[in-house]
Amino acid sequence: MKLSIIIVSYNVRHYVEQCLLSVYASLKQGGIDGEVFVVDNDSPDNSAGYIAHRFPAERYPALHIIPNARNVGFGRANNQAIRRSKGEYVLFLNPDTVITEHTLKDALDFAESHPDLGVMGVRMISGDGRFAPESRRGLPTPWVSFCKMTGLGTLFPKSRRFGRYYMRYLPDDQPCPIDIVSGAFMLCRKESLNKVGYFDEAFFMYGEDIDLSYRFLKAGFQNYYIPTPILHYKGESTKKNTYHYVHTFYEAMLIFFRKHFASSLLLTLPIRLAIYTRALMALVGQWFRGIGEFLTSNRTRRADLYAYDANAPQADVVADIAERNGIDLLATPTPSPDRPVDAVIYNAAETSFAEMIETLAANPRHDYALGTFNPHTGVLIACHQTYE
């Protein structure tokens, strides 16, 4: 078997379903012999049961669903599937991603031509088509992390000295060696993974991908970025501004520092100070946002405006979903600058994932998000919301 794909899910069943549809389309078009694991961390929305129903075993014999009785974390859940995987390559894929019909073939072709491959990442775009900077990152040494958290990396994004965290000095449209690959899409050889070890389960959430990427580098492998695009909804998530995210993420960074840079104790002290400063700023920001929402709660909110082709199949179903959820619908698939919309909705049975993603990425203004309607399930996904 060529490829094992592992998806860890928690409470995002419609996103998992869409991700799986894109995965199977990519496996089919690439002619790839593969298996898929969905490890569910005890989702309150019954993701495991929903996926089992939507992807029956008689039609998807290579789909393995592992339901956990509790949330065991990202790394441990992935490790459960790794031990059962049979593929020559292993792909770790987030549930809130959508890949194109050519993504898997592009990735495997590159991997086959690079025997020194450790782990590979791809060009991730957010829901509005912007390039996600976490698509390629530098090793977060104490100095690199200090530059990121103090804002030096933002002030000098193209600097190799101050902006190494996101490596913005590298071209987006060319393959290149990088240090750290995002856990949203990580492809590696199973043989190499066995040599460096699986995910470190000391990391519950965040940091596992950084640790694994670094262990590949330390073992003499090279990590790579390739520009084949995928969609990652989390790229525009506002949750990164919350106290919980900042605290959890940077505490994971401290675990990483203690593990790999124990001799740099003096350098980790300013990092810890920066962590607490960022966490405090996030907490204050949450407080002010709460005040603002309270003060504006009585104001009339503009309804979301989505564009959808009125001549597309089941347009009446989309219109009904929009009406039930207070969404205004523009009956055209091509919005104009003088009539801005929040999202353009594509019929997933009529438009390829590649066409959706590449059209979104080519939008120079990034003034609308990608939405999809699945006519088989009657589910609409747009702007980080799902509607039935």
C-alpha positions as CSV (number, residue, x, y, z in Angstrom):
1,M,0.0,0.0,0.0
2,K,1.3,3.4,-1.0
3,L,-0.3,5.8,1.4
4,S,-1.9,5.9,4.9
5,I,-3.9,9.1,5.7
6,I,-4.6,9.9,9.3
7,I,-7.2,12.5,10.4
8,V,-7.8,13.3,14.1
9,S,-11.2,14.9,14.7
10,Y,-13.0,16.6,17.5
11,N,-16.5,18.0,17.1
12,V,-16.3,19.0,13.4
13,R,-18.2,16.2,11.7
14,H,-19.2,18.2,8.6
15,Y,-15.7,19.4,8.1
16,V,-14.4,15.8,8.4
17,E,-16.9,14.7,5.9
18,Q,-15.9,17.4,3.4
19,C,-12.2,16.6,4.0
20,L,-12.8,12.9,3.3
21,L,-14.7,13.7,0.1
22,S,-11.7,15.6,-1.1
23,V,-9.3,12.9,0.0
24,Y,-11.1,10.2,-1.9
25,A,-11.3,12.4,-5.0
26,S,-7.5,12.9,-4.8
27,L,-6.8,9.2,-4.2
28,K,-9.0,8.3,-7.2
29,Q,-7.6,10.8,-9.6
30,G,-4.0,10.0,-8.6
31,G,-4.6,6.3,-8.9
32,I,-3.2,5.9,-5.4
33,D,-3.6,2.8,-3.3
34,G,-4.4,4.2,0.1
35,E,-6.2,3.7,3.4
36,V,-7.7,6.4,5.7
37,F,-8.0,6.6,9.4
38,V,-10.3,8.9,11.3
39,V,-9.5,9.0,15.0
40,D,-12.2,10.7,16.9
41,N,-11.5,12.2,20.3
42,D,-14.9,11.6,21.9
43,S,-16.7,14.4,19.9
44,P,-19.9,15.7,21.5
45,D,-21.4,15.8,18.0
46,N,-21.1,12.1,17.5
47,S,-18.6,12.5,14.7
48,A,-17.6,8.8,14.7
49,G,-21.2,7.6,14.2
50,Y,-21.9,10.3,11.6
51,I,-18.9,9.4,9.5
52,A,-19.6,5.7,9.8
53,H,-23.1,6.3,8.5
54,R,-22.0,8.7,5.7
55,F,-19.1,6.4,4.6
56,P,-20.4,2.8,4.9
57,A,-17.8,0.0,5.1
58,E,-19.1,-1.7,2.0
59,R,-18.3,1.3,-0.1
60,Y,-15.2,2.5,1.7
61,P,-13.4,-0.7,3.0
62,A,-10.1,1.1,3.5
63,L,-11.7,3.6,5.9
64,H,-10.9,2.9,9.6
65,I,-12.7,4.8,12.3
66,I,-11.2,4.7,15.8
67,P,-13.6,6.2,18.4
68,N,-11.9,7.2,21.6
69,A,-13.7,7.2,24.9
70,R,-12.1,10.5,25.9
71,N,-10.0,13.3,24.3
72,V,-6.5,11.9,24.3
73,G,-4.9,14.8,22.5
74,F,-3.6,15.3,19.0
75,G,-0.3,13.4,19.2
76,R,-1.6,10.3,21.0
77,A,-4.5,10.0,18.7
78,N,-2.2,10.1,15.6
79,N,0.0,7.5,17.2
80,Q,-2.9,5.1,17.6
81,A,-3.4,5.1,13.8
82,I,0.3,5.1,13.0
83,R,0.6,1.7,14.7
84,R,-2.1,0.3,12.6
85,S,-1.1,1.9,9.3
86,K,0.3,-0.1,6.4
87,G,1.3,2.6,3.9
88,E,4.8,3.3,2.6
89,Y,4.0,6.9,3.3
90,V,2.0,8.5,6.1
91,L,0.0,11.7,5.7
92,F,-1.2,13.6,8.8
93,L,-4.1,15.7,7.8
94,N,-6.3,18.1,9.8
95,P,-10.1,17.7,9.5
96,D,-10.7,21.3,8.6
97,T,-8.7,21.0,5.4
98,V,-9.8,20.5,1.8
99,I,-7.3,19.1,-0.7
100,T,-7.4,19.1,-4.5
101,E,-7.8,16.2,-6.9
102,H,-4.0,16.5,-7.6
103,T,-2.7,17.2,-4.2
104,L,-1.7,13.6,-3.2
105,K,-0.1,12.8,-6.5
106,D,1.9,16.1,-6.4
107,A,3.1,15.3,-2.9
108,L,4.0,11.7,-3.6
109,D,5.8,12.5,-6.9
110,F,7.9,15.1,-5.0
111,A,8.6,12.7,-2.2
112,E,9.7,9.9,-4.6
113,S,12.2,12.2,-6.2
114,H,13.7,13.3,-2.9
115,P,15.2,10.4,-0.9
116,D,16.4,12.7,1.8
117,L,12.8,13.7,2.6
118,G,12.0,14.0,6.3
119,V,8.5,15.6,6.3
120,M,6.8,17.7,3.7
121,G,4.2,20.5,3.9
122,V,2.2,22.3,1.2
123,R,0.9,25.7,0.3
124,M,-2.1,26.3,2.6
125,I,-4.6,29.0,1.9
126,S,-7.1,30.4,4.4
127,G,-10.9,30.5,3.8
128,D,-10.6,33.8,1.9
129,G,-7.7,32.7,-0.3
130,R,-4.8,34.3,1.6
131,F,-1.5,32.4,1.9
132,A,-1.2,30.9,5.4
133,P,2.2,31.9,6.8
134,E,2.3,28.7,8.9
135,S,2.8,26.8,5.6
136,R,6.5,26.9,6.2
137,R,8.3,27.9,9.4
138,G,11.8,28.1,10.8
139,L,13.0,26.3,13.8
140,P,11.7,28.1,16.9
141,T,14.9,28.5,18.7
142,P,14.7,30.9,21.7
143,W,15.9,33.7,19.5
144,V,13.5,33.0,16.7
145,S,10.6,32.7,19.1
146,F,11.6,35.9,20.9
147,C,11.6,37.8,17.5
148,K,8.1,36.4,16.8
149,M,6.6,37.2,20.2
150,T,8.1,40.7,20.5
151,G,6.9,41.7,17.0
152,L,10.4,41.9,15.4
153,G,9.3,39.3,12.9
154,T,6.3,41.4,11.9
155,L,8.3,44.5,11.6
156,F,10.9,42.8,9.4
157,P,9.0,39.9,7.8
158,K,11.6,39.4,4.9
159,S,14.6,39.5,7.2
160,R,16.5,36.2,7.6
161,R,17.6,37.4,11.0
162,F,14.3,38.7,12.5
163,G,11.7,37.0,10.3
164,R,12.8,33.4,10.3
165,Y,9.8,32.1,12.1
166,Y,7.5,32.3,9.0
167,M,10.4,32.3,6.5
168,R,8.6,35.0,4.4
169,Y,11.9,35.6,2.5
170,L,11.3,32.3,0.6
171,P,9.2,32.2,-2.5
172,D,5.6,31.0,-2.1
173,D,5.4,29.4,-5.6
174,Q,8.5,27.2,-5.5
175,P,9.5,24.1,-3.7
176,C,12.1,24.8,-1.0
177,P,13.8,23.3,2.0
178,I,12.3,24.4,5.3
179,D,12.6,23.6,9.0
180,I,9.1,23.1,10.4
181,V,6.0,21.6,8.7
182,S,2.5,22.4,10.0
183,G,0.5,19.5,11.5
184,A,-2.4,20.4,9.2
185,F,-0.6,18.5,6.3
186,M,2.5,16.5,7.1
187,L,3.7,13.8,4.6
188,C,6.6,11.4,5.5
189,R,7.9,7.9,4.8
190,K,6.7,5.3,7.3
191,E,10.2,3.9,7.4
192,S,11.7,7.3,8.3
193,L,9.0,7.9,10.9
194,N,9.8,4.6,12.6
195,K,13.5,5.8,12.8
196,V,12.8,9.2,14.4
197,G,9.8,8.0,16.6
198,Y,6.2,9.0,16.6
199,F,4.5,12.1,18.1
200,D,5.7,13.0,21.6
201,E,2.6,12.6,23.7
202,A,3.8,15.1,26.3
203,F,2.3,17.7,23.9
204,F,-1.5,17.6,24.3
205,M,-2.2,20.2,21.6
206,Y,0.1,22.4,19.6
207,G,3.9,21.9,19.4
208,E,3.8,18.2,18.3
209,D,4.4,19.1,14.7
210,I,7.3,21.3,15.6
211,D,8.9,18.6,17.7
212,L,8.5,15.9,15.1
213,S,9.8,18.2,12.3
214,Y,12.9,19.0,14.4
215,R,13.6,15.4,15.2
216,F,13.6,14.6,11.4
217,L,16.2,17.4,10.9
218,K,18.3,16.1,13.8
219,A,18.3,12.6,12.3
220,G,19.8,14.0,9.1
221,F,16.7,14.3,6.9
222,Q,15.5,17.4,5.0
223,N,12.1,18.9,5.4
224,Y,10.4,20.5,2.4
225,Y,7.6,22.8,1.3
226,I,5.9,22.4,-2.1
227,P,3.5,25.0,-3.6
228,T,0.5,22.7,-4.4
229,P,-2.5,24.4,-2.7
230,I,-4.9,23.1,-0.1
231,L,-7.6,25.0,1.9
232,H,-7.2,25.2,5.6
233,Y,-10.2,26.9,7.3
234,K,-8.3,27.5,10.5
235,G,-6.1,30.0,8.7
236,E,-8.5,32.8,9.4
237,S,-9.7,31.7,12.8
238,T,-10.0,34.4,15.4
239,K,-9.5,31.9,18.2
240,K,-5.8,32.6,18.0
241,N,-6.4,35.9,19.8
242,T,-7.9,34.2,22.8
243,Y,-6.2,33.8,26.2
244,H,-6.7,30.0,26.0
245,Y,-5.0,29.7,22.7
246,V,-2.0,31.9,23.6
247,H,-1.5,30.2,26.9
248,T,-1.8,26.6,25.5
249,F,0.3,27.3,22.5
250,Y,3.2,29.0,24.3
251,E,3.1,26.5,27.1
252,A,3.7,23.9,24.4
253,M,6.7,26.0,23.3
254,L,8.1,25.8,26.8
255,I,7.9,22.0,26.6
256,F,9.7,22.2,23.3
257,F,12.5,24.5,24.7
258,R,13.0,22.3,27.8
259,K,13.3,19.2,25.6
260,H,15.6,20.6,23.0
261,F,17.3,23.7,24.4
262,A,17.8,22.9,28.1
263,S,21.2,24.4,28.0
264,S,19.7,27.8,27.0
265,L,18.0,28.5,30.3
266,L,18.9,32.2,30.3
267,L,17.4,32.6,26.9
268,T,14.1,30.8,27.9
269,L,13.5,33.3,30.7
270,P,12.7,36.2,28.3
271,I,10.6,33.8,26.3
272,R,8.5,32.9,29.4
273,L,8.1,36.7,30.1
274,A,7.0,37.2,26.5
275,I,4.5,34.3,26.9
276,Y,2.9,35.9,30.0
277,T,2.8,39.3,28.3
278,R,1.1,37.9,25.2
279,A,-1.4,35.9,27.4
280,L,-2.2,39.1,29.4
281,M,-2.7,41.1,26.2
282,A,-5.0,38.3,24.9
283,L,-7.0,38.4,28.1
284,V,-7.4,42.2,28.0
285,G,-8.4,42.0,24.4
286,Q,-11.1,39.4,25.2
287,W,-12.4,41.7,27.9
288,F,-12.6,44.7,25.6
289,R,-14.2,42.6,22.8
290,G,-16.8,41.4,25.3
291,I,-17.6,45.0,26.3
292,G,-17.9,46.0,22.7
293,E,-20.2,43.1,21.9
294,F,-22.4,44.0,24.9
295,L,-22.6,47.7,23.9
296,T,-23.5,46.8,20.3
297,S,-25.8,43.9,21.1
298,N,-28.9,46.0,20.4
299,R,-27.8,47.2,17.0
300,T,-29.2,45.6,13.9
301,R,-26.6,43.3,12.4
302,R,-26.2,43.1,8.7
303,A,-27.2,39.7,7.4
304,D,-24.5,37.6,5.7
305,L,-24.6,37.8,1.9
306,Y,-23.7,34.7,0.0
307,A,-23.4,34.3,-3.8
308,Y,-24.8,31.1,-5.4
309,D,-25.7,30.3,-9.0
310,A,-29.5,30.3,-9.2
311,N,-29.2,27.9,-12.1
312,A,-27.1,25.3,-10.2
313,P,-28.7,22.0,-9.2
314,Q,-30.7,22.2,-5.9
315,A,-30.5,26.0,-5.8
316,D,-33.9,26.0,-4.2
317,V,-32.4,23.9,-1.3
318,V,-29.6,26.5,-0.8
319,A,-32.2,29.3,-0.9
320,D,-34.2,27.5,1.8
321,I,-31.1,27.0,4.0
322,A,-30.2,30.7,3.6
323,E,-33.7,31.8,4.5
324,R,-33.9,29.6,7.7
325,N,-30.5,30.9,8.9
326,G,-31.0,34.6,8.1
327,I,-28.6,34.7,5.1
328,D,-29.2,36.9,2.1
329,L,-28.5,35.2,-1.2
330,L,-27.2,36.8,-4.3
331,A,-28.3,34.6,-7.3
332,T,-25.0,34.8,-9.2
333,P,-21.8,32.8,-9.0
334,T,-19.6,35.8,-9.8
335,P,-19.7,38.7,-7.3
336,S,-18.5,42.1,-8.4
337,P,-16.5,44.7,-6.4
338,D,-19.6,47.0,-6.2
339,R,-21.6,44.2,-4.6
340,P,-19.3,42.6,-2.0
341,V,-20.4,39.2,-0.6
342,D,-19.2,37.3,2.5
343,A,-18.9,34.0,0.6
344,V,-19.2,32.4,-2.8
345,I,-21.0,29.0,-2.5
346,Y,-20.0,26.2,-4.9
347,N,-22.0,23.0,-5.5
348,A,-19.5,20.3,-4.5
349,A,-21.1,17.8,-6.9
350,E,-20.6,20.2,-9.9
351,T,-17.3,21.9,-9.2
352,S,-13.9,20.2,-8.6
353,F,-12.1,20.9,-5.3
354,A,-9.1,22.1,-7.4
355,E,-11.2,24.6,-9.3
356,M,-12.7,25.9,-6.0
357,I,-9.4,26.3,-4.3
358,E,-7.4,27.7,-7.2
359,T,-10.2,30.2,-8.0
360,L,-10.2,31.4,-4.4
361,A,-6.5,31.7,-4.3
362,A,-6.5,33.8,-7.5
363,N,-8.9,36.4,-6.0
364,P,-6.6,39.4,-5.7
365,R,-8.8,41.2,-3.2
366,H,-9.5,38.3,-0.8
367,D,-12.8,39.9,-0.1
368,Y,-14.9,36.8,0.2
369,A,-14.6,33.3,1.6
370,L,-15.1,29.9,0.0
371,G,-18.4,28.1,0.7
372,T,-19.5,24.7,-0.3
373,F,-22.9,23.0,-0.6
374,N,-23.1,19.2,-0.6
375,P,-26.3,18.2,-2.4
376,H,-26.1,14.7,-1.0
377,T,-26.2,15.7,2.6
378,G,-27.9,19.2,2.3
379,V,-25.0,20.8,4.3
380,L,-23.7,24.2,3.5
381,I,-20.3,25.3,4.9
382,A,-19.2,28.9,4.7
383,C,-17.4,31.5,6.8
384,H,-16.5,29.0,9.6
385,Q,-20.2,28.1,9.9
386,T,-22.1,25.0,8.9
387,Y,-25.8,25.1,8.0
388,E,-28.3,22.3,7.4
